[in-house]
Amino acid sequence: MTEALKNPIFDIVAGEAAALGVRAFVIGGFVRDFFLQRPCNDIDIVVEGSGIAVAEAVAARVHTKVTVFRNFGTAMLHYKGWEVEFVGARKESYNRGSRKPIVEDGTLQEDQERRDFTINAMAFSLQKEDYGALVDPFGGIRDLNEGIIRTPLDPDTTYSDDPLRMLRAVRFATQLGFSIVQESKDSMMRNRQRLEILSQERIADELMKIMATPKPSTGFLLMDECGLLPYSLPSLADLKGVETVEGRGHKDNFLHSLQVLDNVAAASDKIWLRWAALLHDVGKARTKRWDPQLGWTFHNHEYVGSKMVKGIFARLKMSQNDDMKYVQKLVALHLRPIALVTDEVTDSAVRRLLFDAGDDIDDLMILCKADITSKNEMKVERFRRQYEHVKEKLVEVEAKDAVRNFKNPITGELIMNKYHIPPCKEIGEIKEYVKEAILDGRIPNEYGAAYRLMEEKAAEMGLHE
């Protein structure tokens, strides 16, 4: 594989390993991605001996810094844009209650056996006698060609030892468009409870990688099929299924959410917008009610769902900062554009939507459009025409009234200075009165009109200069 190993770093590693009397191999993702013709800037080197010693020798040769992690027996250096990590070949055994292995020195074969999937267990030799030879004891190249995710050893051993590998199988299948062999799926179902020993950060990391794929629904459908969903995103699992009363059912909100997610993914790479799409109906499980007159109802599911977002993010140990608040906002507002579609589109309603959504209005409209998923083509076409009308109205009102990033022309400081009063509830009442007047369209969004209205309201409240 001279083309794969044309980077001079491989010759350097080979030379330093030979000088130390050890064998070295390129292994894992670099090998896999070479055959897939995918870009890869990470190189993993496994050494039958001390990976740290080889890393230090290579670093001295290329005059770069090496970072050593002695507790893990690994070392890492950077070379001309490449990140090169070195580790000694090892074999592992596991304690049932932990995914942290007991590690011992091992051979290349033993190191390959402990890898998660056959496609990640392939190696290129860096020995002079067979430089570039593919070492593939488990048929990884065959599985690459067939688009298959398979474990090197018995899947019950692989998944029970480290249950994160189950989510990694789903993630690789989603990223690569591969299928997971049935033997592995069956094993995941048997071992699904092992996910309970994983840290939530690890689960969230795999979910984020699935969310970043072109068709993320694939990953969530696979998690559902293999019994992993209740252990990774239980609130989404709660949306599954259709209930029927008196012959009247509702749509499967789980499948609907995945369709909306894929619709958004086709329109935007924004990861948090995709999260908003996935969770936009998450409140429906808690708000579902049967009404003999109305049928199935989900009143205030958008409000309940927005409140649930914080708990979902907290459970996954994900950020509780502006990213979460953005998702909460879009979940809370996702029905608002639809409400404008179904009613007469008034300037006042548009102003309030622009005010509440702010700079996120464009993302909200992407989510709104993605949410149009009826199987009735005539209904979908009608909603899309009305949706386009709302979009035009948003542009028209924003150009005229500039309320997307609304700032009240009347500040508390202005009121206090004019009427010589300390902070008090009357100040808030005046500001709210002016804001509502602007959003209702009773006065333009201009300082002069707002100032005059402030004076009128203050006089009515008995305030004087």
N, C-alpha and C positions, 0 to 999 in steps of 0.2 A: 504493500500500500504506500508506494513512494509518494504519491500525490497527497495522501493524508498526512504524511510525516515530513513534508518539505520544509516546514518551519525549522530554522536552525536550532531552536531550543531542544528538539528531540535528539539531535546528534550530541548536543552538550550533555543532556541527561544520560544518554547511553554511555558516553565516554567516562563520566564521573562515576556511574554505577559500576562499570567494568573495572575502573581503577580501585574501587573499594571491594571488588570481588563479590558483588551481589547482582541479582537479576532484577531488571526493572521493566514495567509494562505500562502502556497507556490504557486506561480502562474507563468504562462507564459512558457518561453522556457525550464525550467527545467522539468516541467510536460510533455510538448510535447516530449522532447528528451528522457525521461524515456520510454515512450511507443514506441518510434521509435528505442529504444536501441542504441541511439547515445551518444557519450561522451559529457558531459556538466560540466563545472567547475564554472558556474555562477548560483547563486540562487537569485531569486527575492521573497521578502517577502512583502505581502500587509497586512496592519494592519487597522482594523476598529478603528481608533484613531490616535495617534501620532506614525508614523513610526520612527521618530528620537528618541523619548523617549525609544522605545524598542531597537533600535540599540545601544544607549548609555548604556543601562542596560546589553545587551549581551556582549558588548565590555568590560565592567568592569568585567563581570563574567569570560571571557576567557583571560583577561589581554592582550588586543590588542588595537591598535589605531583605532578610528572611525573618518571618514571624513564626515562632515556634510555640506549639501547644503541647507541652510535654505530658500533661495529664491524659491527652487523647492520642499521643504518639503521632501527631501530624505537624506539618510545617507548610508554610505558604509564601510564595514570592510573586512579584510582578515582573514581567519581561515584555517590553514593547507592546503594551496593550493587552497582554495575555495574563490571566490569573492561573498560576500553576500550584496545585496542591499535592503534597507528597504524604504517603502513609505507608506504614509497613503492612505487608500481607498478614491477615489475621483470621482466626476462626473465632466463633462466638457461641456462647450458651446463654440462656435466658432464665431469669427467675419469673415465675408465673405472675407475680404482682407488679412487674415493671417492664418497660420496653428498653431499659438500659442494659446492655449485654455485659456478660463477663467475657473479657477479651484476652486471647492468648495469641502468641506468634503462630503464623501458619504459612501454608504454601499458597501459590496463586490459585490452585484448584479450590482450596478451602475458602479463599477470599471470594472467589466467584460464586461458590455455593451459598454464601450468606447474602448475596445481592438480592434485590427485590424482584426483578423481572429478567427474563432471558435477554431482552433487548438492551438491558443495562449491565449485563455480565460479560459482554464481549471485550476482548483486549487485543492490542497490537503489541507484538514483541519489540523490544529495543535491544535485543542481543545481536551481536555482530553476525553470528552464524545464521540467523533467520529474521533479520531486521525487517519489520513491517508485516510479519506473518500474523494472520488472524487466529487468535486463540478463542474458540467458541465451543465449549464442551456441551452446551445446552441447546444449541440450535437457535441462537438469537437472530442470526442472519435469515434463517428460514421464517421465523416469526415476524421479522421486519417486513419481509416480502409478502407475507400473507396478511399483514395488518392485525397481528394478534398480541394481546397482553397475556403472558403466561409466567408462572413462577419457576425458578430453576429446580427447586425441591418440591416436595408435597406441599400444596397450598395451605393446608391446615398448620403445618410447621411454620411456614413463612409468615402467615397472617397472625397466628397466635403469638409467635415470638415478638413481632412488632406490628401491632394493629394499624399503625399509621399507613402501612403498605396497602391496606384496603382502599383508603382514600387516595393514595398515590396511583393505584391502579385505575380508579375512576378518573382521576385528573389526566393521566397520560392518554387514556382512551378518548377523553374529550378533546385534549389538545391535538392529538395526532389523527383523530378520526378512525381509531382502531376499535376492535371488539375484544371484550374480555372472554376468555374461554369459559365454557359452562362449568367446568370443574372448579375454576376460581370463584365464579359467582356462587356456586353451591357452598363453597368453603366460607365465603364472606357471610352468607346467611347463618352458617353454624357458629361463626366467630364474632358476629356483630357486637355482642355485648362486651367484647374486649376493648371496644372504643372507649369504654368508661375509664380506662386507665390513662388515656391520652390527656395532655394539657389542652385547654381550649385554644391557646395560641397556635398550637400545631394544626388543630382542626381549621381554625380561621385562615391560616396561611394557605391550606389546600383549597378552601372555598374561594379565596380571593383569586387563586390561579385558575380555577374553573370559571369564575365570573369573567375573567379577562379573555376567554376563548371566543371564537366567532359565533358558536352556537352553544351557549352555556346550559341550555335546557338538557342537553345530552347527559351532562354530569349529574344533574339532580334526578333525572329519570333513572339513571344507573344506580344512584344511591338508594332510590326507592325500591328498585327491583331487587337489590341485594340486601335490603333490610337495614341500611346504614342511616337513612334519613332521620329517624327519631333520635338517634344518638349524636347527630351533627347539627341539625336544624329542626328541632321538634315543632316549633311554631308553624313551619311550612308543612310538615307532615300532617298537622291537625287540619289542614285545608282539604285533605284528600276525601274523595268519595262524593256520591250524590244521594240525597235522601228524598224519598217520594211519599207524599201524603195526598190521598184522594186523587191519585193519578197525576199530581203536579210535582215535578221535581225542579231542581235548580242546577246550574252548570257546575261542573267539577272545578272548584276554585283553585285547586292545586295545578291542574293542567292549564287553566286559563292564565294563572300567574306566570307559568313557564312560557306560554305563547307571547305574553306581553314582554317578558324578559328578552326573548329572542327578537321581537320586533324592535325593541330599544337597542339591542346589541347591533342590529343591522343598520341603525341610524347614528349611533354614537359609541365612541370608545370610553366614555366617562364611566369609571368603575362605580362611583357612588350613585350615578343615575341608574345604572343597572341594578344596584341594590334596592333603590327606590321602586323600580319596576317589579323586582322579585317580591317585595314586601308590601306592595300597594294595597292588596286586599287581605293582609295578614289578620286584620281585625274581624274578618267575617266569621271565623269559627266561634268567636265569643259572642257575636251579635246575632247569630242566626236564630230566627223565630218563625213559627208557623202562624199565619193569620188566616182564618177561614175566608175572609173577604178579599184579602190582598195576596194570599199565597205566601211564599217564602220572602221574608224581609231581612235586611241586614242594616237596620237603622244605625247611623253614626259609626259605621265600621271604619270610616276614614279617620275619625277622631280617636277611636279606641286603638286602631292600628298604629297611629303616630305615637301614642303613648307606649305601645309595646316595643317600638323600635329601640328605645333606651335599654330595656331589659334584654333584648336579643343581643345588642352590641355588648352589653356588660357581661352576659354569659360567655360570649366568644372572646372576651378580653380585647375587644376592638376599640378604636378611638372613641372617646366620649366628647370630642371637640366639635369643630364646625362641620366636619364630614357627617357626623351623626345628626346634627341639627338640620343639615341640608336634607338628609333622607327623611327625617321627621316632617319637615316642611312639605316636601313633595307628596308624601303619603297623606298628610292632612288636607292638601289642596287638590288632590288628583281628580276629584269629582267636579270641581268648580268650573273648569272649561266646558265639561259636558253639560252642566246646568245651564250655561250660557247658550249652548247649542240647542237645547230643547226649549228654551224660552226665547222671547224676543230679546235681541241683544241691545241692551241700553248702555248709553255712555257711562252712567253711574255704576252699573255692574262691572263694566270693563275697567273703570278707574280703580275700583276696590280690588279687583283681581290683580291689577298691576301693582297696587300699593302692597298687597299681602305677599305677592311672589317676588317683587323687587327684581334683582338681576337674574333670578332663577326662572323667569317667566318663559324663556325660550326652551329650557329643559323641561319645564312643566308641560309645555305644549307638545314636545316630543313624546312624553309619557302619555298624555291625553290621546294622541293619535294612535299610539301603540295599543291603547286600551280598547280600541274599536275592533272587536274580535268575533262579532256575531257570524254564525254560519249562513245567515240570510243575506245574500249578496245585495239585494235591493236595499235592505236596511243599512248595510255597511256603506253603500254608495251614498245614500242620503245623509248619513252622519258625516261622511268625509266632506261632502259639499258644504254642510253647515259648519263643520270644523274650519274649513278654509275661509268661510265668511267671518268667523270669530277671529281668525288670525289677521285678516284684513282690518277688522275693527280695532284690534289691539294696536296695530301700526298707526292707524288714523288717530286714535285717542292719545296715544303716547306722543305723537308728533305735536298734537295740539295742547295737551295739558301737562306733559312731562311729570308723570307721577310714578314712574318706575322706581326711582330712588327718592321718593317723596321726603322732603324736609319741611317741616312746618315753618312758614315765614315768621310766625310769632313764637318767640322763645320765652322761657320763664324769666330770664334775666331782663328782657325788654319790659315785661309786665311789671316786674318788681321795681324797676327804675322809674317807670312812668307813673305808677300809682303809689310809690314809696311804701311798699308792703314787704314783709318777710315771706319766706316760703310758706305756702298754705294751700289748702285744697282748691280755693278759688282759682288759683293760677292754672292748675290742671284742668279745671272745668272750662276755662276760657280757651285754652289750647285745643282741647277736644272739640269744642264747639266750632272753632275755625277749621280744624281738620275735616270734620264731618261736612261742613258747608262746601269745602273744596271738592271732596270726593263725591258729594251729591250733585255737584255742578251748579250750586246756587251762586257761587262766586268763582272767578277764575283763579288759577294758582299763581297769584301775583302778590307782591308785598303790599301795594297800595290798597287793593281790595280787602286783603286780610287785615290790614291795620285798621281800616274803617270798621270792619265787623267786630274787631276786638274792642274798639271804643264803644260801639253800641252795646255789646254784651256786658262790658264792665259797668256802664251807666245803669243798665238794667239790674245789675247786682249791687248797686249802690257804691261802686268804687269811683273815686274822683282823684284828679291830679293834685 
